[in-house]
């Protein structure tokens, strides 16, 4: 009796016809398999990017046309800001640490006040 080794598609389980190293029966199955495999990482990145965009919108709306404003921390939180998510930080010569969400930054002043600033994004040529 001759045993035939038949490979099955990693996505749908159908028998694969063709080259011996094929893993999928079609491009559709290959794409579907890889999309499912990468979905958790993509969801995490999407969620973090959404939080960063929301944080930027909150800082932008609270700052308005001002270049600097000091407001209660609770007002920032109530507007939907999540303090754990920011893009970078900047430490001044005096040691104050500003956390930035793109061009908008904030500095915690004690436990109940926050200073919001906007970084000048003009490109300086040398």
C-alpha positions as CSV (number, residue, x, y, z in Angstrom):
1,X,0.0,0.0,0.0
2,X,1.4,3.4,-1.0
3,X,1.0,6.1,1.6
4,X,0.7,9.6,0.1
5,X,1.8,12.5,2.3
6,X,-0.8,15.2,1.7
7,X,-0.2,18.6,3.2
8,X,-3.1,20.7,4.3
9,X,-3.5,24.5,4.2
10,X,-2.5,26.2,7.5
11,X,-5.6,28.5,7.2
12,X,-8.5,26.4,5.9
13,X,-7.3,22.8,6.2
14,X,-7.9,22.0,2.6
15,X,-5.4,19.7,0.8
16,X,-2.6,21.5,-1.0
17,X,-1.8,20.7,-4.6
18,X,1.5,21.9,-6.1
19,X,5.0,22.4,-4.8
20,X,6.1,20.4,-1.8
21,X,7.0,23.5,0.3
22,X,3.6,25.2,-0.1
23,X,1.9,26.1,3.1
24,X,-1.4,27.6,1.8
25,X,-3.8,26.6,-0.9
26,X,-4.3,30.2,-2.1
27,X,-3.3,33.8,-1.7
28,X,-6.5,34.4,0.1
29,X,-5.7,31.8,2.8
30,X,-2.1,33.1,3.1
31,X,-3.3,36.7,3.6
32,X,-6.0,35.5,6.1
33,X,-3.6,33.5,8.1
34,X,-1.0,36.3,8.3
35,X,-3.7,38.9,9.2
36,X,-5.0,36.8,12.0
37,X,-1.4,36.1,13.2
38,X,-0.5,39.8,13.3
39,X,-3.9,41.1,14.6
40,X,-3.0,41.3,18.3
41,X,0.1,43.4,17.7
42,X,-1.7,45.6,15.2
43,X,-4.6,46.1,17.7
44,X,-2.2,47.2,20.4
45,X,-0.4,49.6,18.1
46,X,-3.8,51.0,16.9
47,X,-5.0,51.5,20.4
48,X,-1.9,53.3,21.6
49,X,-1.9,55.5,18.5
50,X,-5.6,56.4,19.2
51,X,-4.7,57.3,22.8
52,X,-1.9,59.5,21.7
53,X,-4.1,61.3,19.1
54,X,-6.8,61.8,21.8
55,X,-4.2,63.1,24.2
56,X,-2.9,65.6,21.6
57,X,-6.5,66.8,20.8
58,X,-7.2,67.3,24.6
59,X,-4.0,69.4,25.1
60,X,-4.7,71.4,21.9
61,X,-8.3,72.2,22.9
62,X,-7.3,73.1,26.5
63,X,-4.4,75.4,25.4
64,X,-6.5,77.1,22.7
65,X,-4.6,80.1,21.2
66,X,-2.4,80.5,24.3
67,X,1.2,79.6,24.3
68,X,1.1,78.4,27.9
69,X,-1.6,77.7,30.4
70,X,-1.8,76.4,34.0
71,X,-5.0,74.5,34.8
72,X,-6.2,71.9,37.4
73,X,-5.1,68.4,36.7
74,X,-8.6,67.1,37.2
75,X,-9.8,69.3,34.3
76,X,-7.3,67.6,32.0
77,X,-8.3,64.2,33.2
78,X,-12.0,65.0,32.8
79,X,-11.3,66.1,29.2
80,X,-10.2,62.5,28.5
81,X,-6.4,62.8,28.8
82,X,-4.4,59.7,29.8
83,X,-1.2,60.7,31.5
84,X,0.6,57.4,30.9
85,X,0.8,58.0,27.2
86,X,3.1,60.6,25.7
87,X,5.6,60.6,22.8
88,X,8.7,62.1,24.4
89,X,10.0,64.2,27.3
90,X,12.2,67.2,27.7
91,X,14.2,68.1,30.8
92,X,15.0,71.7,31.3
93,X,18.4,73.0,32.7
94,X,16.6,73.4,36.1
95,X,15.5,69.7,36.1
96,X,11.8,70.2,35.3
97,X,10.5,67.3,33.1
98,X,8.0,68.1,30.4
99,X,6.1,65.2,28.8
100,X,5.2,65.9,25.2
101,X,2.4,64.4,23.0
102,X,3.9,65.5,19.7
103,X,4.2,69.3,19.8
104,X,2.0,69.8,23.0
105,X,3.6,69.3,26.3
106,X,2.7,69.4,30.0
107,X,4.5,69.8,33.3
108,X,3.0,68.5,36.5
109,X,3.0,71.3,39.1
110,X,2.6,69.4,42.3
111,X,-0.2,66.9,42.5
112,X,-3.2,69.1,41.4
113,X,-2.0,71.5,38.7
114,X,-0.6,71.1,35.2
115,X,1.1,73.6,32.9
116,X,0.4,73.0,29.2
117,X,2.7,74.4,26.5
118,X,3.1,74.2,22.8
119,X,6.6,73.6,21.3
120,X,7.6,75.9,18.4
121,X,7.8,73.5,15.5
122,X,9.6,75.9,13.1
123,X,12.5,74.2,11.4
124,X,15.7,76.0,12.0
125,X,18.2,75.9,9.2
126,X,21.9,76.1,9.9
